[in-house]
Amino acid sequence: MAKQEPRPGRLPRTAKRGVIRMTQATMEMHAETLGLEPLFTIKDLAAYLQVSTTMVYRLIKDGALAGTRIGQSLRFTRKNVEDLLGLCAFNEDQ
């Protein structure tokens, strides 16, 4: 059976009404246009810091990493990451 194209003005069965799917590139373009800085997820931050997600959660619990809760998700700004790295920096002379 051949796949039928949706009738004009109708959504395909897989599409959900009111849901807009954006690619990462589109989201970055919109954020750049609005002057917003990118937000890191737990997974993004773990990959960036080259640690496990468990370590990221531990840093949050210990108070070393601050973030923003959006709904049920945690998000982190570049400043949050810079503050963490500044806190964890050490001087080899000491």
C-alpha positions in Angstrom: 0.0 0.0 0.0 1.4 3.4 -1.1 1.9 6.1 1.5 -0.7 8.8 0.9 0.0 12.5 1.1 -2.1 14.4 3.6 -4.9 16.5 2.1 -4.2 20.2 1.8 -4.9 21.9 5.1 -4.5 18.6 7.1 -1.7 17.6 9.3 0.0 14.2 8.8 -1.0 11.6 11.4 2.4 11.8 13.1 2.2 15.6 13.6 0.6 17.0 16.8 -1.5 20.1 16.7 0.1 23.0 18.4 3.5 21.4 18.6 6.4 23.1 16.8 9.4 21.0 16.2 12.6 23.0 15.9 16.1 21.8 15.0 19.0 22.7 17.2 20.3 25.1 14.4 16.9 26.9 14.3 16.8 27.2 18.1 20.3 28.7 18.1 19.4 31.1 15.4 16.3 32.3 17.3 18.3 32.6 20.5 21.0 34.6 18.7 18.4 36.9 17.1 16.8 37.6 20.6 20.2 38.1 22.2 19.8 35.0 24.5 22.8 32.9 25.5 22.5 29.2 25.1 21.4 27.0 28.0 23.1 23.7 28.9 21.1 20.7 30.0 22.5 18.2 32.5 23.6 16.0 29.7 25.2 18.9 27.7 27.1 20.1 30.8 28.3 16.6 31.6 29.7 16.2 28.1 31.2 19.7 28.1 33.0 19.1 31.5 33.8 15.5 30.5 32.2 14.1 33.6 29.2 11.8 34.3 25.7 13.2 34.8 25.9 11.8 38.3 28.9 14.1 39.0 26.8 17.1 37.7 24.0 16.2 40.1 26.5 15.9 42.9 27.9 19.3 42.1 24.4 20.7 42.3 23.7 19.0 45.6 26.9 20.2 47.1 26.1 23.8 46.1 29.1 24.2 43.8 26.8 24.5 40.7 23.8 26.7 40.5 21.2 26.5 37.7 17.7 27.4 36.8 14.7 25.1 36.9 12.4 25.5 33.9 9.4 23.2 34.5 11.0 20.0 35.7 14.2 20.5 33.8 17.4 22.1 35.0 19.3 24.5 32.7 22.6 26.2 33.2 24.0 29.4 31.7 27.6 30.0 30.6 28.0 32.1 33.8 27.0 29.2 35.9 29.7 27.1 34.3 32.3 29.8 34.6 31.5 30.2 38.3 31.9 26.5 38.8 35.2 26.4 37.1 36.4 29.4 39.0 35.4 27.7 42.3 37.2 24.5 41.3 40.4 26.2 40.0 43.5 25.6 42.0 46.9 27.2 42.2 49.8 24.7 41.7 52.1 26.7 44.0 50.0 25.9 47.0 
